[in-house]
Structures are given as structure tokens and as C-alpha cells.
Amino acid sequence: MVEVIIQEISKWAIPTLFFLIPSFAFLKGVKVYEAFVEGAQEGFNTAIKIIPFLVGMLVAIGVFRSSGALDAFTKLLRPITDILYIPGEVIPLAIMRPLSGGAALGAAAELIKTHGPDSFIGVLASTMQGSTDTTFYVLTVYFGSVGIVKYRYSAAVGLIADIVGFLASVFICNIVFNN
């Protein structure tokens, strides 16, 4: 019964918000269409500003993968991952996730296709996708779009959060799915 209620709420949540927010704005005297067009124009301008940052990041990721550095780094970490009960197959995903959401999603999809969605590696890859972030993408795009060039501690804190999310994923999946 609860599941049916949640499914109905899920089905109507977005359409309801799409109706309520503009209606509320209209009642408050906001020119809804004009505000939407202005926001869309600002979004387009922001997209144009971040293109150079995205291109630079994507080229760097391509070089990292094509050069064999990703494979070498994975092999270097193998002794540590074996001790921590981390399957070696998920290491490229853990390395790519802070760099690129698209590359990480591709890696996770390949793991799930190869090992199956109900396998330990498939479940771990899915959990990692939801527990970590694209740190360098966030720094590149969001900081770059507003002109921040001194990240200070942002990169270190973001990577620490990614490592904690990765290790928590491994820990929880090992407990819940009894690897």
C-alpha cells in the first residue's frame, strides 16, 4: 500500500511543481515568461563561458585514459585494494568518477554489462556512482564559470569526500551483500 502511494506521489511531483511554481510567481506579480526568458539567456551565456573549461578537462581525461596511466595506476593500487576487499575491476570507476561523470557512467555501465546488475561488482559500481561526485568537473565548470581561479582547499576536500564515499560504498556493500 505504501509503495503504491509513493509511486503516485512520484508520478505527480514534477508536474505539480511545474504548475505550482509559475502560478505562485504569477500571483506574486512576477512576469513569469519574461523571468523565464531572462533566466534562459543567463544560462546560455554561462554555457558559452564554460565551454573552454570543459574542453580542457575532456582533453586531459582523454590523454589520461589513452596514455595507459589509468591502467598503470590501477595496477599500482592492486596490493592495497586486495587487502581492503575491493575488487580490482571497480578501481578505474573510482579513479574516473572525480574526473568525469560521463566516463564514470560508461565505466559503471560496462561493469554492469560484464558482471551483471545483481553481481557484487554491479551493485558496488551502482553504489559508488551514487556515493561519490565529479569533483574536478564541479571545480572546472562551476568555479570556472564565475571566474574563481584559486580553489584553495576545495579540490582536497572534494577528493577526500570522494574517497570516503568510495570506501563507505565498499564497506556497506561488503556487509549487506556478503562478498
Secondary structure, 3 states (H helix, E strand, C coil): CHHHHHHHHHHHHHHHHHHHHHHHHHHCCCCHHHHHHHHHHHHHHHHHHHHHHHHHHHHHHHHHHHCCHHHHHHHHHHHHHHHCCCCHHHHHHHHHCCCCHHHHHHHHHHHHHHHCCCCHHHHHHHHHHHHCCCHHHHHHHHHHHCCCCCCCCHHHHHHHHHHHHHHHHHHHHHHHHCC
